Amino acid sequence: MLQIVGVHGIRQGASATTAELSGSWQESLEEGLADSGHAAAVGPLRLTVPSYQGVYPKTATRYMRLGSDAADPDEDAPVDEEEEAFILQALAAYAPSAEAEEDDSPMAGRTLGAGRLTPRLLRRAQAVDRVAGKGVTDRLLWLVREAHGYLRHEETGAAVRAEVKAALAATGARMVIAHSLGSVVFYDMLSRGEVPAAAGGGPGVVSLITCGSPLSWLAVRKGIHTAGVPLSVPAGVEWTNLYAPNDPVNKGGGLSPLAVGVTDIKVDNGKLNAHDVH
């Protein structure tokens, strides 16, 4: 039986258990294989998607809440200076020309309501929307703030990686499918050498499929990748990246301009749910 481990993004982990995530992903994968005509060649498979909602902070932002006991939106903590700098950098990497579009007048960003975002962030969000399209930042901010929780807090990141590592060890899976922030998590694991080796030695994972990956703009963040160096995976790992033209998270493009050894495949995931894992 082909064993596969999936690494979910934040939204798939909002309240689902490992069993629910695994069942949902496997159903989609089996439907896709049946439609492609390759189901018989692949044979039986089992897809395990470990949920890390139990180790991810419940102090989630108003853009994304994890778990049924998450805080009320009105009780969300405001963005502090360190997180503000992170979001500004992330949005600038997503739309470099947006900085030139910002309104630098004294009251800019101070007349858009209370909320938890600072005037600087509101100005940057408005500028990104002018460059990339209205409403883009509304779809990006949940990912950026939750990514901050992973990339800037070592205890959180280590706990998330431990859940994935345990699933790999328990299943012996040599294929990984990673979606959205999950691709950042697994790339981080590869970079840190935290992926269990195969029983007989050598790479434990030989096939990686990323989908809807924000690695093109989050990889420059501290602790995940060195700026100016191409993205890459260890020798012996075949890396395939799926991207949808209407997905705002990957800006509708693949990773090959920034990575070595990756095969980009363009997919049609519609317009309304272009970032959806299915």
Salt bridges, closest charged atoms under 4 A:
ASP76 OD2 - ARG65 NH2 2.84
GLU82 OE1 - HIS148 NE2 2.64
GLU82 OE2 - ARG152 NE 2.88
GLU83 OE2 - ARG145 NE 2.77
GLU84 OE1 - ARG120 NH1 3.41
GLU99 OE1 - ARG124 NH2 3.69
GLU102 OE2 - ARG124 NE 2.19
GLU154 OE2 - ARG161 NH2 3.05
GLU154 OE1 - ARG192 NH2 3.37
ASP188 OD2 - ARG161 NH1 3.31
ASP188 OD1 - ARG192 NE 2.90
GLU194 OE1 - ARG161 NE 2.71
ASP247 OD2 - HIS275 ND1 2.90
